Amino acid sequence: MHLLILGGTTEARRLAELLHGTPGLEVTSSLAGRVASPRLPPGGTRVGGFGGAEGLTAWLREHGADAVVDATHPFAGTISFHAARAAATARVPLLALRRPGWTPVEGDRWHEAGSLEEAARLLPALGRRVFLTTGRTGLAAFADLEQLWFLVRSVDAPEPPHPAAMEVLLDRGPFTLDGERGLLRRHRIDVVVT
């Protein structure tokens, strides 16, 4: 049996580790290629896009994939749609692994935003020290907010445009609750954008 894991996430890597060495099972992990030095899971790997649902369908057929696991990042918007279409077209089963979403609890103050641009418009009224956990690719939306200070965490260094008052923390998860609390205290963060 040949299993394709669409991932790059902690969950995808853990699944590949658990399945590695299972007799009669070939595992191929697919990574989007968004970071320069990804943590490679055991087994086969491929890096880069497929070329939409049609390209993924062709890959599934060409490589004799028997099933697909979609363990992609919650922010990866289109790959899950492509995976569903490709699996249906290629007639292979698809399992989607999803992280539990965050839910508000008593004492939280959430401000929903439909885009990074909308989040940037809300920020000046919410605080002055911002922790951006949106990755390195959406920083242009915050570049004009000169009155705010940003802590940006990403796996790879961001490229301009980005906020002028910014500290970059190069790191990759998973992160611990105590570690995150300490980070927020150390940097005196009063707003988190995620």
Backbone as ProteinMPNN parsed JSONL, in Angstrom:
{"seq_chain_A": "MHLLILGGTTEARRLAELLHGTPGLEVTSSLAGRVASPRLPPGGTRVGGFGGAEGLTAWLREHGADAVVDATHPFAGTISFHAARAAATARVPLLALRRPGWTPVEGDRWHEAGSLEEAARLLPALGRRVFLTTGRTGLAAFADLEQLWFLVRSVDAPEPPHPAAMEVLLDRGPFTLDGERGLLRRHRIDVVVT", "coords_chain_A": {"N_chain_A": [[0.856, -1.184, 0.0], [0.513, 2.245, -0.777], [0.852, 5.284, 0.722], [0.09, 8.684, 0.668], [1.078, 11.464, 2.418], [0.009, 14.613, 2.976], [1.627, 17.308, 4.119], [3.926, 18.744, 6.267], [3.5, 19.683, 8.669], [3.585, 19.35, 12.268], [1.872, 17.282, 13.037], [1.703, 15.77, 10.686], [4.355, 14.951, 10.365], [4.677, 13.402, 12.698], [2.839, 11.375, 12.185], [4.036, 10.165, 9.935], [6.36, 9.258, 11.166], [5.281, 7.377, 12.962], [4.223, 5.503, 11.179], [6.378, 4.697, 9.692], [8.37, 2.076, 8.584], [6.425, 0.148, 8.753], [5.455, -2.993, 7.737], [4.796, -3.671, 4.331], [3.845, -1.158, 3.747], [4.269, 1.807, 2.055], [5.296, 5.058, 2.559], [4.887, 8.343, 1.542], [5.757, 11.614, 2.12], [4.557, 14.829, 1.516], [5.765, 18.044, 1.161], [5.188, 21.532, 1.239], [7.224, 23.312, 0.579], [7.78, 25.789, 1.622], [9.617, 26.597, 3.516], [13.139, 27.047, 3.985], [14.84, 25.013, 5.032], [13.366, 22.363, 5.697], [12.105, 20.174, 8.291], [12.639, 16.968, 7.684], [10.519, 14.212, 7.371], [10.627, 10.661, 8.197], [10.934, 8.155, 5.601], [9.739, 8.376, 2.202], [9.981, 11.556, 0.56], [8.621, 14.483, -0.975], [8.932, 17.705, -2.37], [7.297, 20.754, -2.888], [4.704, 22.211, -4.977], [1.861, 20.591, -6.586], [0.6, 21.437, -8.82], [-2.082, 22.183, -8.735], [-5.382, 20.628, -8.393], [-5.581, 18.922, -10.577], [-2.913, 18.289, -11.17], [-2.213, 16.976, -8.794], [-3.955, 14.8, -8.901], [-2.892, 13.493, -11.136], [-0.356, 12.851, -10.081], [-1.063, 11.069, -8.008], [-2.091, 8.924, -9.493], [0.094, 8.261, -11.171], [2.026, 7.471, -9.318], [0.855, 5.404, -8.031], [-0.66, 5.727, -5.656], [-2.525, 4.692, -2.868], [-4.057, 5.82, -0.889], [-4.746, 8.986, 0.713], [-3.62, 11.265, 3.132], [-4.582, 14.227, 4.472], [-2.842, 16.37, 6.16], [-2.276, 19.033, 6.422], [-1.219, 22.438, 7.119], [-3.281, 24.595, 9.125], [-3.463, 27.158, 7.988], [-3.02, 26.764, 5.331], [-4.681, 27.298, 2.718], [-5.678, 26.354, 0.072], [-4.786, 23.759, -0.586], [-6.189, 21.693, 0.709], [-8.688, 21.702, -0.547], [-7.883, 21.036, -3.133], [-6.847, 18.502, -2.605], [-9.141, 17.064, -1.833], [-10.641, 17.121, -4.204], [-8.836, 15.849, -5.982], [-8.464, 13.313, -4.789], [-11.051, 12.291, -4.968], [-11.364, 12.255, -7.771], [-9.271, 10.524, -8.527], [-10.126, 8.347, -7.246], [-9.348, 7.452, -4.665], [-9.161, 6.863, -1.162], [-9.513, 9.547, 1.227], [-8.266, 10.998, 4.11], [-8.711, 13.504, 6.443], [-6.772, 15.185, 8.696], [-7.264, 17.288, 11.368], [-6.301, 20.013, 13.363], [-7.498, 20.788, 16.596], [-9.549, 23.636, 16.809], [-8.972, 26.925, 18.178], [-10.871, 28.074, 20.903], [-12.817, 30.643, 22.337], [-12.437, 31.538, 25.775], [-13.574, 32.345, 29.111], [-12.696, 35.639, 29.944], [-11.095, 36.098, 27.749], [-10.342, 38.311, 25.005], [-11.282, 38.521, 22.051], [-10.83, 39.557, 18.684], [-12.192, 39.339, 15.739], [-10.958, 39.03, 12.433], [-11.147, 39.302, 8.947], [-9.025, 39.188, 7.222], [-5.448, 39.688, 6.83], [-4.973, 42.364, 6.32], [-7.255, 43.57, 7.365], [-6.885, 42.909, 10.057], [-4.587, 44.432, 10.546], [-5.675, 47.005, 10.346], [-7.24, 47.062, 12.644], [-5.4, 46.898, 14.745], [-4.032, 49.357, 15.867], [-5.86, 50.372, 17.745], [-5.887, 48.435, 19.654], [-3.485, 47.793, 20.987], [0.086, 48.236, 21.628], [2.341, 46.621, 21.456], [2.994, 43.962, 19.559], [2.538, 40.574, 18.832], [3.182, 38.754, 16.109], [2.051, 35.91, 14.654], [1.712, 34.908, 12.194], [3.383, 34.004, 10.279], [5.987, 34.53, 7.781], [5.15, 35.56, 5.353], [3.024, 37.39, 5.169], [3.623, 39.961, 6.029], [3.65, 42.466, 4.848], [1.181, 43.686, 5.108], [1.313, 44.906, 7.563], [3.29, 46.755, 7.457], [3.106, 49.571, 7.371], [2.469, 50.416, 9.896], [3.792, 52.285, 11.884], [3.778, 53.187, 14.514], [3.661, 51.02, 16.137], [5.205, 48.165, 17.753], [6.654, 45.107, 16.742], [6.859, 41.628, 17.31], [7.965, 39.048, 15.47], [7.503, 35.782, 14.611], [8.951, 33.224, 12.801], [9.882, 30.499, 10.643], [11.819, 30.906, 8.661], [13.768, 33.808, 7.792], [12.021, 36.872, 7.319], [11.26, 38.742, 4.319], [11.408, 42.11, 3.027], [8.428, 43.915, 2.044], [8.099, 44.906, 5.465], [7.199, 45.537, 8.945], [8.869, 48.382, 10.375], [9.685, 48.656, 13.052], [10.578, 45.997, 14.43], [11.206, 42.801, 15.775], [12.703, 39.78, 14.954], [12.044, 36.436, 15.518], [13.471, 33.527, 14.95], [12.236, 30.447, 14.743], [10.76, 27.213, 15.245], [7.81, 25.31, 15.797], [6.834, 22.344, 17.648], [5.44, 24.431, 20.277], [5.553, 25.129, 23.794], [3.093, 25.661, 26.374], [4.005, 26.982, 28.726], [6.396, 28.066, 27.712], [5.394, 29.809, 25.747], [3.911, 31.589, 27.315], [5.995, 32.728, 28.818], [7.434, 33.978, 26.749], [5.594, 35.939, 25.912], [5.469, 37.512, 28.242], [8.196, 38.332, 28.542], [8.567, 39.946, 26.293], [6.686, 41.837, 26.683], [4.123, 41.727, 25.458], [1.029, 42.861, 24.208], [-0.913, 42.341, 22.342], [-1.895, 39.707, 20.244], [-1.566, 38.463, 17.024], [-2.892, 36.057, 15.064]], "CA_chain_A": [[0.0, 0.0, 0.0], [1.251, 3.501, -0.86], [0.117, 6.365, 1.372], [0.622, 10.032, 0.515], [0.733, 12.374, 3.513], [0.18, 16.031, 2.653], [1.921, 17.817, 5.45], [4.819, 19.813, 6.658], [3.091, 20.021, 10.03], [3.997, 18.429, 13.333], [1.0, 16.111, 12.982], [2.084, 14.967, 9.521], [5.648, 14.331, 10.654], [4.461, 12.354, 13.702], [2.176, 10.255, 11.511], [5.06, 9.485, 9.131], [7.231, 8.541, 12.108], [4.543, 6.215, 13.477], [3.99, 4.519, 10.117], [7.647, 4.297, 9.088], [8.795, 0.711, 8.881], [5.305, -0.787, 8.763], [5.578, -3.911, 6.597], [3.801, -3.553, 3.262], [3.361, 0.216, 3.623], [5.187, 2.839, 1.572], [4.783, 6.378, 2.931], [5.505, 9.514, 0.928], [5.299, 12.875, 2.705], [4.668, 15.958, 0.599], [5.957, 19.327, 1.834], [4.897, 22.633, 0.314], [8.44, 23.991, 0.162], [7.715, 27.185, 2.077], [10.765, 26.91, 4.367], [14.399, 26.696, 3.33], [15.365, 23.743, 5.553], [12.29, 21.701, 6.439], [12.381, 18.935, 9.023], [12.158, 15.893, 6.824], [10.035, 13.02, 8.064], [11.181, 9.428, 7.627], [10.236, 7.655, 4.413], [9.898, 9.19, 1.007], [9.484, 12.929, 0.619], [8.626, 15.317, -2.169], [8.797, 19.099, -1.972], [6.762, 21.637, -3.911], [3.308, 22.043, -5.348], [1.502, 19.56, -7.562], [-0.031, 22.04, -9.99], [-3.528, 22.14, -8.547], [-6.043, 19.331, -8.224], [-5.276, 18.073, -11.723], [-1.555, 17.791, -10.977], [-2.229, 16.016, -7.693], [-4.6, 13.598, -9.44], [-1.895, 12.816, -11.977], [0.674, 12.285, -9.205], [-1.642, 9.902, -7.328], [-2.184, 7.825, -10.46], [1.436, 7.908, -11.639], [2.794, 6.836, -8.246], [0.082, 4.304, -7.465], [-1.076, 5.994, -4.279], [-3.755, 3.998, -2.486], [-4.8, 6.663, 0.045], [-4.16, 10.295, 0.988], [-3.918, 11.906, 4.412], [-4.39, 15.676, 4.438], [-2.428, 16.856, 7.481], [-1.666, 20.311, 6.099], [-1.338, 23.509, 8.1], [-4.588, 25.262, 9.068], [-3.429, 28.349, 7.137], [-2.844, 26.367, 3.933], [-6.067, 27.378, 2.27], [-6.173, 25.705, -1.132], [-4.376, 22.372, -0.782], [-7.233, 20.769, 1.172], [-9.686, 21.615, -1.621], [-7.267, 20.266, -4.217], [-6.737, 17.11, -2.165], [-10.469, 16.452, -1.887], [-10.979, 16.926, -5.618], [-7.931, 14.868, -6.581], [-8.759, 11.987, -4.242], [-12.313, 11.841, -5.567], [-11.124, 11.972, -9.187], [-8.416, 9.34, -8.626], [-10.848, 7.272, -6.532], [-8.593, 6.948, -3.515], [-9.707, 7.436, 0.077], [-8.862, 10.722, 1.789], [-8.499, 11.264, 5.525], [-8.241, 14.844, 6.801], [-6.439, 15.397, 10.104], [-7.426, 18.705, 11.691], [-6.024, 20.462, 14.714], [-8.657, 21.44, 17.215], [-9.49, 25.089, 16.731], [-9.024, 27.663, 19.434], [-12.201, 28.564, 21.25], [-12.725, 31.658, 23.397], [-12.785, 31.181, 27.152], [-13.855, 33.519, 29.927], [-11.554, 36.532, 30.108], [-10.493, 36.387, 26.452], [-10.856, 39.443, 24.224], [-11.001, 38.206, 20.648], [-11.275, 40.484, 17.644], [-12.143, 38.589, 14.491], [-10.596, 39.788, 11.228], [-11.279, 38.469, 7.76], [-7.788, 39.198, 6.439], [-4.339, 40.345, 7.527], [-5.171, 43.801, 6.156], [-8.263, 43.978, 8.356], [-6.225, 42.823, 11.367], [-3.698, 45.6, 10.645], [-6.504, 48.19, 10.606], [-7.73, 46.987, 14.022], [-4.318, 46.89, 15.729], [-3.708, 50.57, 16.635], [-6.808, 50.557, 18.852], [-5.836, 47.283, 20.557], [-2.259, 47.713, 21.766], [1.289, 48.798, 21.019], [3.375, 45.585, 21.294], [2.236, 42.952, 18.826], [3.173, 39.304, 18.484], [2.616, 38.246, 14.86], [2.329, 34.488, 14.472], [1.108, 34.599, 10.9], [4.419, 33.6, 9.34], [6.787, 35.598, 7.17], [4.696, 35.989, 4.029], [1.964, 38.401, 5.177], [4.053, 41.112, 6.818], [3.42, 43.731, 4.139], [-0.052, 44.281, 5.618], [1.61, 45.618, 8.799], [4.49, 47.566, 7.223], [2.869, 51.001, 7.573], [2.081, 50.687, 11.289], [5.052, 52.744, 12.47], [3.634, 53.463, 15.941], [3.612, 49.743, 16.847], [6.392, 47.299, 17.768], [6.244, 43.756, 16.384], [7.662, 40.42, 17.433], [7.549, 38.179, 14.371], [8.11, 34.456, 14.69], [8.836, 32.446, 11.578], [10.954, 29.516, 10.466], [12.837, 31.586, 7.86], [13.756, 35.266, 7.914], [11.115, 37.539, 6.384], [11.794, 39.724, 3.367], [10.571, 43.315, 2.967], [8.171, 44.931, 3.061], [7.67, 44.469, 6.794], [7.232, 46.663, 9.877], [10.205, 48.912, 10.689], [9.97, 48.325, 14.455], [10.278, 44.572, 14.428], [12.211, 41.82, 16.163], [12.391, 38.493, 14.339], [12.392, 35.251, 16.293], [13.5, 32.369, 14.059], [11.933, 29.278, 15.567], [9.673, 26.382, 14.723], [7.115, 24.561, 16.836], [5.761, 22.775, 18.554], [5.785, 25.294, 21.388], [4.877, 24.753, 25.036], [2.293, 26.712, 26.989], [4.879, 27.774, 29.601], [7.299, 28.811, 26.85], [4.643, 30.902, 25.113], [3.615, 32.588, 28.352], [7.248, 33.417, 29.098], [7.731, 34.826, 25.6], [4.691, 37.093, 25.967], [5.893, 38.366, 29.368], [9.518, 38.894, 28.246], [8.465, 40.984, 25.263], [5.591, 42.734, 27.089], [3.143, 41.676, 24.364], [-0.355, 43.113, 24.602], [-1.813, 41.887, 21.282], [-1.402, 38.595, 19.435], [-2.263, 38.277, 15.746], [-2.64, 34.697, 14.592]], "C_chain_A": [[0.891, 1.234, 0.0], [0.364, 4.617, -0.326], [0.833, 7.683, 1.118], [0.132, 10.864, 1.685], [1.037, 13.79, 3.047], [0.439, 16.738, 3.972], [2.884, 18.962, 5.507], [4.512, 20.266, 8.068], [3.651, 19.014, 11.013], [3.179, 17.145, 13.257], [1.384, 15.188, 11.83], [3.399, 14.238, 9.777], [5.496, 13.195, 11.671], [3.784, 11.134, 13.082], [3.183, 9.472, 10.678], [6.007, 8.695, 10.026], [6.56, 7.274, 12.635], [4.408, 5.111, 12.437], [5.273, 3.984, 9.503], [8.034, 2.884, 9.536], [7.664, -0.298, 8.973], [5.411, -1.687, 7.538], [4.436, -3.71, 5.596], [3.268, -2.146, 3.06], [4.487, 1.134, 3.175], [4.547, 4.182, 1.889], [5.59, 7.442, 2.21], [4.901, 10.742, 1.575], [5.552, 13.987, 1.702], [4.725, 17.244, 1.403], [5.793, 20.442, 0.817], [6.15, 23.328, -0.196], [8.487, 25.443, 0.58], [8.886, 27.584, 2.974], [12.028, 26.367, 3.72], [14.926, 25.327, 3.758], [14.291, 23.034, 6.355], [12.817, 20.509, 7.232], [11.784, 17.81, 8.192], [11.697, 14.708, 7.66], [10.717, 11.782, 7.49], [10.346, 8.967, 6.43], [10.507, 8.555, 3.231], [9.362, 10.586, 1.219], [9.522, 13.549, -0.765], [8.346, 16.726, -1.696], [8.294, 19.912, -3.152], [5.322, 21.319, -4.249], [3.113, 20.967, -6.406], [0.99, 20.174, -8.858], [-1.54, 21.927, -9.919], [-4.061, 20.731, -8.411], [-5.705, 18.383, -9.364], [-3.875, 17.465, -11.589], [-1.472, 16.761, -9.865], [-2.893, 14.71, -8.138], [-3.609, 12.796, -10.277], [-0.814, 12.16, -11.131], [0.16, 11.022, -8.518], [-1.687, 8.7, -8.257], [-0.801, 7.33, -10.872], [2.224, 7.133, -10.586], [2.026, 5.731, -7.532], [-0.311, 4.504, -6.017], [-2.43, 5.342, -4.014], [-4.626, 4.811, -1.547], [-4.018, 7.954, 0.263], [-4.578, 10.727, 2.386], [-3.589, 13.384, 4.263], [-4.113, 16.129, 5.867], [-1.728, 18.196, 7.303], [-1.939, 21.334, 7.197], [-2.707, 24.178, 7.989], [-4.613, 26.499, 8.172], [-3.271, 28.017, 5.657], [-4.221, 26.229, 3.301], [-6.477, 26.489, 1.126], [-5.838, 24.217, -1.238], [-5.453, 21.391, -0.331], [-8.338, 20.61, 0.129], [-9.147, 20.789, -2.787], [-7.18, 18.789, -3.847], [-8.079, 16.401, -2.255], [-10.871, 16.158, -3.329], [-10.14, 15.834, -6.263], [-8.228, 13.463, -6.08], [-10.048, 11.437, -4.834], [-12.116, 11.445, -7.026], [-10.309, 10.693, -9.368], [-9.024, 8.125, -7.932], [-9.97, 6.595, -5.483], [-9.167, 7.596, -2.257], [-8.85, 8.603, 0.581], [-9.265, 10.84, 3.248], [-7.926, 12.637, 5.824], [-8.013, 14.905, 8.304], [-6.507, 16.89, 10.378], [-7.074, 18.955, 13.144], [-7.312, 21.008, 15.308], [-8.492, 22.953, 17.148], [-9.474, 25.718, 18.113], [-10.454, 28.106, 19.665], [-12.051, 29.579, 22.383], [-13.118, 31.075, 24.75], [-13.003, 32.474, 27.926], [-12.58, 34.333, 30.14], [-10.849, 36.871, 28.807], [-11.109, 37.645, 25.846], [-10.45, 39.214, 22.781], [-11.553, 39.305, 19.75], [-11.096, 39.752, 16.318], [-11.786, 39.528, 13.336], [-10.64, 38.829, 10.047], [-10.02, 38.378, 6.912], [-6.69, 39.826, 7.292], [-4.475, 41.863, 7.436], [-6.193, 44.325, 7.163], [-7.676, 43.922, 9.762], [-5.319, 44.036, 11.575], [-4.487, 46.87, 10.938], [-6.994, 48.218, 12.052], [-6.634, 47.244, 15.062], [-4.088, 48.187, 16.494], [-4.642, 50.82, 17.817], [-6.692, 49.461, 19.91], [-4.585, 47.208, 21.421], [-1.083, 48.276, 20.994], [2.371, 47.76, 20.754], [2.671, 44.324, 20.792], [3.097, 41.722, 18.56], [2.458, 38.778, 17.247], [3.027, 36.79, 14.707], [1.759, 34.007, 13.146], [2.126, 34.122, 9.878], [5.041, 34.801, 8.656], [6.177, 36.182, 5.916], [3.636, 37.082, 4.041], [2.339, 39.698, 5.859], [3.812, 42.454, 6.142], [2.177, 44.44, 4.661], [0.204, 45.15, 6.848], [2.745, 46.632, 8.649], [4.292, 49.049, 7.523], [2.514, 51.37, 9.01], [3.318, 51.073, 12.103], [4.971, 53.004, 13.968], [3.61, 52.191, 16.788], [4.942, 49.018, 16.762], [5.92, 45.868, 17.563], [7.307, 42.728, 16.741], [7.119, 39.472, 16.38], [8.268, 36.849, 14.526], [7.862, 33.743, 13.371], [10.011, 31.482, 11.497], [12.118, 30.145, 9.704], [12.689, 33.089, 8.025], [12.813, 35.887, 6.889], [11.862, 38.504, 5.472], [10.872, 40.936, 3.367], [9.481, 43.158, 1.911], [7.693, 44.303, 4.374], [7.748, 45.663, 7.732], [8.664, 47.089, 10.192], [10.614, 48.537, 12.107], [9.599, 46.861, 14.682], [11.482, 43.79, 14.939], [11.779, 40.486, 15.584], [12.904, 37.377, 15.232], [12.312, 34.061, 15.343], [13.357, 31.115, 14.911], [10.849, 28.469, 14.874], [9.105, 25.553, 15.869], [7.425, 23.092, 16.76], [6.306, 23.579, 19.732], [4.999, 24.857, 22.627], [4.09, 25.938, 25.581], [3.166, 27.593, 27.88], [5.847, 28.622, 28.781], [6.625, 30.001, 26.199], [4.312, 31.992, 26.118], [4.858, 33.403, 28.686], [7.629, 34.386, 27.987], [6.873, 36.094, 25.624], [5.095, 38.051, 27.088], [7.206, 39.083, 29.044], [9.439, 40.064, 27.272], [7.336, 41.976, 25.524], [4.519, 42.858, 25.997], [1.759, 41.979, 24.902], [-1.371, 42.738, 23.533], [-1.132, 40.745, 20.52], [-2.241, 38.548, 18.16], [-1.887, 36.907, 15.248], [-3.686, 34.282, 13.593]], "O_chain_A": [[1.907, 1.269, 0.694], [-0.724, 4.868, -0.843], [2.041, 7.79, 1.329], [-1.071, 10.966, 1.925], [2.186, 14.125, 2.759], [-0.427, 16.765, 4.847], [2.689, 20.006, 4.886], [5.193, 21.14, 8.604], [4.133, 17.95, 10.625], [3.722, 16.049, 13.394], [1.39, 13.966, 11.982], [3.542, 13.06, 9.45], [6.118, 12.144, 11.522], [4.117, 9.996, 13.414], [3.185, 8.242, 10.71], [6.409, 7.584, 9.679], [7.196, 6.226, 12.74], [4.469, 3.927, 12.768], [5.264, 2.932, 8.863], [8.018, 2.564, 10.725], [7.906, -1.475, 9.24], [5.452, -1.191, 6.412], [3.27, -3.596, 5.974], [2.334, -1.949, 2.282], [5.526, 1.229, 3.828], [3.394, 4.424, 1.534], [6.82, 7.446, 2.26], [3.681, 10.906, 1.587], [6.63, 14.074, 1.113], [3.849, 17.51, 2.227], [6.211, 20.31, -0.333], [6.141, 23.879, -1.297], [9.173, 26.247, -0.052], [9.129, 28.773, 3.177], [11.998, 25.366, 3.005], [15.408, 24.563, 2.921], [14.304, 23.098, 7.584], [13.84, 19.918, 6.887], [10.567, 17.722, 8.025], [12.412, 14.256, 8.555], [11.317, 11.844, 6.417], [9.188, 9.357, 6.282], [11.405, 9.397, 3.267], [8.404, 10.786, 1.965], [10.342, 13.188, -1.609], [7.607, 16.927, -0.732], [8.792, 19.782, -4.271], [4.79, 20.282, -3.853], [4.065, 20.499, -7.032], [0.95, 19.5, -9.887], [-2.2, 21.616, -10.91], [-3.301, 19.766, -8.324], [-5.558, 17.179, -9.152], [-3.675, 16.281, -11.859], [-0.739, 15.779, -9.98], [-2.428, 13.628, -7.779], [-3.504, 11.578, -10.14], [-0.395, 11.039, -11.422], [0.869, 10.017, -8.455], [-1.358, 7.585, -7.854], [-0.554, 6.125, -10.916], [3.0, 6.239, -10.923], [2.501, 5.186, -6.536], [-0.297, 3.557, -5.231], [-3.352, 5.428, -4.826], [-5.816, 4.528, -1.416], [-2.809, 8.018, 0.037], [-5.735, 10.576, 2.777], [-2.452, 13.748, 3.964], [-5.029, 16.255, 6.68], [-0.715, 18.468, 7.948], [-2.772, 21.124, 8.077], [-3.241, 24.316, 6.889], [-5.668, 26.857, 7.648], [-3.378, 28.906, 4.813], [-4.84, 25.166, 3.351], [-7.556, 25.898, 1.191], [-6.55, 23.483, -1.924], [-5.607, 20.338, -0.95], [-8.863, 19.512, -0.06], [-9.852, 19.954, -3.354], [-7.414, 17.922, -4.689], [-8.148, 15.257, -2.705], [-11.377, 15.078, -3.635], [-10.659, 14.995, -6.999], [-8.242, 12.518, -6.869], [-10.13, 10.254, -5.164], [-12.636, 10.422, -7.47], [-10.605, 9.877, -10.242], [-8.498, 7.016, -8.023], [-9.861, 5.371, -5.416], [-9.607, 8.746, -2.29], [-7.635, 8.636, 0.386], [-10.447, 10.791, 3.585], [-6.772, 12.91, 5.492], [-8.938, 14.704, 9.091], [-5.865, 17.675, 9.68], [-7.486, 18.217, 14.039], [-8.12, 21.616, 14.607], [-7.408, 23.478, 17.405], [-9.91, 25.112, 19.092], [-11.161, 28.471, 18.726], [-11.24, 29.383, 23.288], [-14.01, 30.232, 24.85], [-12.661, 33.559, 27.455], [-11.526, 33.789, 30.47], [-10.082, 37.832, 28.756], [-12.253, 37.995, 26.139], [-9.391, 39.666, 22.346], [-12.598, 39.895, 20.024], [-9.975, 39.572, 15.843], [-12.251, 40.667, 13.275], [-10.215, 37.678, 10.153], [-9.956, 37.575, 5.981], [-6.96, 40.418, 8.337], [-4.126, 42.572, 8.381], [-6.013, 45.397, 7.742], [-7.945, 44.806, 10.576], [-5.29, 44.605, 12.666], [-4.025, 47.723, 11.694], [-7.146, 49.296, 12.626], [-6.92, 47.755, 16.145], [-3.954, 48.123, 17.716], [-4.228, 51.433, 18.801], [-7.333, 49.548, 20.958], [-4.625, 46.61, 22.495], [-1.224, 48.733, 19.86], [3.24, 47.986, 19.911], [1.871, 43.71, 21.498], [4.241, 41.83, 18.117], [1.287, 38.403, 17.307], [4.216, 36.477, 14.64], [1.374, 32.847, 13.002], [1.772, 33.861, 8.729], [4.669, 35.945, 8.919], [6.646, 37.218, 5.444], [3.37, 37.662, 2.988], [1.456, 40.469, 6.235], [3.775, 43.482, 6.818], [2.123, 45.67, 4.657], [-0.594, 46.037, 7.151], [3.115, 47.295, 9.618], [5.252, 49.72, 7.901], [2.281, 52.544, 9.299], [3.82, 50.286, 12.906], [6.005, 53.038, 14.635], [3.546, 52.265, 18.015], [5.715, 49.221, 15.825], [4.911, 45.454, 18.134], [8.498, 42.934, 16.505], [5.936, 39.132, 16.399], [9.498, 36.8, 14.568], [6.733, 33.662, 12.887], [11.009, 31.638, 12.201], [13.277, 29.939, 10.063], [11.611, 33.582, 8.358], [12.802, 35.482, 5.726], [12.935, 39.007, 5.804], [9.686, 40.812, 3.673], [9.612, 42.351, 0.991], [6.976, 43.303, 4.378], [8.302, 46.699, 7.363], [9.564, 46.253, 10.266], [11.758, 48.147, 12.343], [8.477, 46.532, 15.067], [12.624, 44.077, 14.583], [10.616, 40.102, 15.708], [14.063, 37.381, 15.648], [11.219, 33.632, 14.971], [14.242, 30.771, 15.695], [10.116, 28.98, 14.027], [9.824, 25.15, 16.784], [8.191, 22.648, 15.904], [7.462, 23.432, 20.13], [3.914, 24.285, 22.516], [4.399, 27.089, 25.272], [3.083, 28.819, 27.805], [6.093, 29.779, 29.123], [7.211, 31.08, 26.107], [4.419, 33.179, 25.812], [4.786, 34.625, 28.821], [8.096, 35.492, 28.258], [7.374, 37.192, 25.383], [5.067, 39.268, 26.904], [7.321, 40.292, 29.244], [10.16, 41.052, 27.414], [7.058, 42.846, 24.699], [4.076, 43.957, 25.665], [1.351, 41.431, 25.926], [-2.574, 42.806, 23.783], [0.053, 40.817, 20.197], [-3.47, 38.59, 18.212], [-0.711, 36.616, 15.032], [-3.642, 33.164, 13.081]]}, "name": "protein", "num_of_chains": 1, "seq": "MHLLILGGTTEARRLAELLHGTPGLEVTSSLAGRVASPRLPPGGTRVGGFGGAEGLTAWLREHGADAVVDATHPFAGTISFHAARAAATARVPLLALRRPGWTPVEGDRWHEAGSLEEAARLLPALGRRVFLTTGRTGLAAFADLEQLWFLVRSVDAPEPPHPAAMEVLLDRGPFTLDGERGLLRRHRIDVVVT"}
